[in-house]
Amino acid sequence: MAAEKTQATAGKAAIRNQIEENLKRVYETVLQEPVPGRFAELLAQLRAQEQEAGR
């Protein structure tokens, strides 16, 4: 019975590790994508407003 628990624990750890690796891979892929044009426009507008408010 102890061996079964050890195997189950090891199996769960392996699954968690695989999920973690997959999430990291997806996150890294998303980081490489360019910012969509509309978001870039909005960011530029926000920066312009911040500069105007700072003057």
MIDREN-490458 format. One record per atom (N, C-alpha, C): chain; z, y, x; residue in three letters; residue number from 1. Coordinates in steps of 0.05 Angstrom, whole numbers, plus 5000, padded with zeros to 4 digits. Last residue first. Layout:
% residues N
  chain    pz    py    px  resn  resi
      A     Z     Y     X   ALA   NUM
...
END
This chain:
% residues 55
  chain    pz    py    px  resn  resi
      A  4648  6368  5064   ARG    55
      A  4641  6395  5075   ARG    55
      A  4657  6417  5061   ARG    55
      A  4659  6322  5039   GLY    54
      A  4673  6327  5064   GLY    54
      A  4667  6355  5075   GLY    54
      A  4623  6319  4999   ALA    53
      A  4651  6324  4992   ALA    53
      A  4667  6331  5016   ALA    53
      A  4577  6306  5027   GLU    52
      A  4578  6332  5013   GLU    52
      A  4607  6339  5006   GLU    52
      A  4590  6255  5046   GLN    51
      A  4585  6277  5065   GLN    51
      A  4587  6304  5052   GLN    51
      A  4594  6228  4997   GLU    50
      A  4618  6230  5015   GLU    50
      A  4614  6253  5035   GLU    50
      A  4542  6231  4979   GLN    49
      A  4563  6244  4964   GLN    49
      A  4588  6248  4981   GLN    49
      A  4516  6200  5018   ALA    48
      A  4509  6229  5015   ALA    48
      A  4531  6244  5000   ALA    48
      A  4540  6151  5008   ARG    47
      A  4544  6164  5034   ARG    47
      A  4538  6193  5032   ARG    47
      A  4519  6141  4957   LEU    46
      A  4548  6144  4961   LEU    46
      A  4554  6158  4987   LEU    46
      A  4465  6137  4969   GLN    45
      A  4474  6158  4950   GLN    45
      A  4504  6162  4954   GLN    45
      A  4465  6091  5001   ALA    44
      A  4456  6117  5012   ALA    44
      A  4465  6140  4995   ALA    44
      A  4482  6054  4963   LEU    43
      A  4499  6059  4986   LEU    43
      A  4491  6086  4999   LEU    43
      A  4437  6054  4929   LEU    42
      A  4464  6063  4919   LEU    42
      A  4483  6069  4942   LEU    42
      A  4398  6034  4964   GLU    41
      A  4395  6061  4952   GLU    41
      A  4422  6071  4942   GLU    41
      A  4418  5983  4973   ALA    40
      A  4415  6001  4995   ALA    40
      A  4413  6030  4985   ALA    40
      A  4414  5962  4921   PHE    39
      A  4441  5965  4933   PHE    39
      A  4439  5985  4957   PHE    39
      A  4358  5961  4917   ARG    38
      A  4374  5977  4898   ARG    38
      A  4402  5982  4909   ARG    38
      A  4343  5924  4958   GLY    37
      A  4335  5952  4958   GLY    37
      A  4352  5970  4941   GLY    37
      A  4394  5880  4984   PRO    36
      A  4373  5886  4964   PRO    36
      A  4368  5916  4963   PRO    36
      A  4402  5868  5052   VAL    35
      A  4414  5880  5028   VAL    35
      A  4391  5887  5009   VAL    35
      A  4377  5804  5077   PRO    34
      A  4378  5834  5076   PRO    34
      A  4391  5844  5051   PRO    34
      A  4416  5748  5099   GLU    33
      A  4397  5760  5080   GLU    33
      A  4399  5791  5080   GLU    33
      A  4456  5730  5130   GLN    32
      A  4431  5736  5143   GLN    32
      A  4411  5749  5125   GLN    32
      A  4497  5719  5095   LEU    31
      A  4501  5741  5113   LEU    31
      A  4475  5749  5127   LEU    31
      A  4478  5672  5072   VAL    30
      A  4479  5696  5056   VAL    30
      A  4482  5721  5074   VAL    30
      A  4487  5636  5114   THR    29
      A  4460  5641  5104   THR    29
      A  4458  5667  5089   THR    29
      A  4542  5637  5117   GLU    28
      A  4527  5646  5140   GLU    28
      A  4498  5652  5131   GLU    28
      A  4554  5613  5067   TYR    27
      A  4563  5640  5073   TYR    27
      A  4547  5652  5096   TYR    27
      A  4533  5562  5074   VAL    26
      A  4522  5579  5054   VAL    26
      A  4529  5608  5060   VAL    26
      A  4567  5544  5116   ARG    25
      A  4537  5544  5120   ARG    25
      A  4525  5563  5099   ARG    25
      A  4617  5546  5092   LYS    24
      A  4611  5563  5116   LYS    24
      A  4581  5566  5120   LYS    24
      A  4610  5507  5052   LEU    23
      A  4615  5535  5045   LEU    23
      A  4609  5554  5068   LEU    23
      A  4603  5461  5085   ASN    22
      A  4581  5470  5067   ASN    22
      A  4585  5499  5059   ASN    22
      A  4653  5459  5110   GLU    21
      A  4629  5462  5126   GLU    21
      A  4606  5472  5109   GLU    21
      A  4686  5450  5064   GLU    20
      A  4690  5473  5081   GLU    20
      A  4665  5479  5098   GLU    20
      A  4667  5401  5047   ILE    19
      A  4665  5424  5030   ILE    19
      A  4667  5449  5046   ILE    19
      A  4682  5369  5091   GLN    18
      A  4654  5372  5084   GLN    18
      A  4649  5396  5066   GLN    18
      A  4738  5375  5089   ASN    17
      A  4723  5384  5112   ASN    17
      A  4694  5388  5106   ASN    17
      A  4748  5349  5040   ARG    16
      A  4755  5378  5044   ARG    16
      A  4739  5389  5067   ARG    16
      A  4731  5297  5054   ILE    15
      A  4717  5312  5032   ILE    15
      A  4723  5342  5035   ILE    15
      A  4769  5285  5093   ALA    14
      A  4740  5285  5100   ALA    14
      A  4724  5301  5079   ALA    14
      A  4815  5286  5063   ALA    13
      A  4812  5305  5085   ALA    13
      A  4783  5307  5093   ALA    13
      A  4806  5243  5029   LYS    12
      A  4808  5270  5018   LYS    12
      A  4804  5292  5039   LYS    12
      A  4807  5202  5067   GLY    11
      A  4783  5207  5051   GLY    11
      A  4783  5235  5039   GLY    11
      A  4859  5205  5085   ALA    10
      A  4837  5210  5104   ALA    10
      A  4811  5216  5089   ALA    10
      A  4885  5190  5038   THR     9
      A  4890  5217  5050   THR     9
      A  4868  5224  5069   THR     9
      A  4865  5139  5032   ALA     8
      A  4860  5159  5011   ALA     8
      A  4864  5187  5022   ALA     8
      A  4886  5115  5078   GLN     7
      A  4857  5116  5074   GLN     7
      A  4850  5137  5053   GLN     7
      A  4941  5120  5066   THR     6
      A  4930  5132  5090   THR     6
      A  4900  5135  5088   THR     6
      A  4944  5089  5020   LYS     5
      A  4950  5118  5019   LYS     5
      A  4939  5132  5043   LYS     5
      A  4931  5039  5042   GLU     4
      A  4914  5051  5021   GLU     4
      A  4919  5081  5019   GLU     4
      A  4974  5031  5076   ALA     3
      A  4948  5034  5088   ALA     3
      A  4928  5046  5067   ALA     3
      A  5015  5026  5039   ALA     2
      A  5015  5049  5057   ALA     2
      A  4988  5053  5069   ALA     2
      A  5000  4976  5016   MET     1
      A  5000  5000  5000   MET     1
      A  5000  5025  5017   MET     1
END
